[in-house]
Amino acid sequence: MARDKVILECTDCKERNYFTTKNRRKHPQRVEWKKYCPRCNGHKLHKETK
């Protein structure tokens, strides 16, 4: 299966906030999205973790 589960972690407070899937064939590198962090109370950059 090409889609894998990934965990997104806030770059400021290091809290794991989001769980999503991504297509490994199209995006083999780690993804980065701006998402809302409830601990930081604002939109912050979230990076993929293992």
GIGIBEL-V215681 format. One record per helix or strand of 3 or more residues. SS is the DSSP state (alpha for helix, beta for strand). FROM is the first residue (numbers start at 1). TO is the last residue. If there is no record, write none. Layout:
ss=(SS & SS)
from=(FROM & FROM)
to=(TO & TO)
This chain:
ss=(beta & beta & beta & beta)
from=(3 & 16 & 32 & 42)
to=(10 & 23 & 37 & 49)
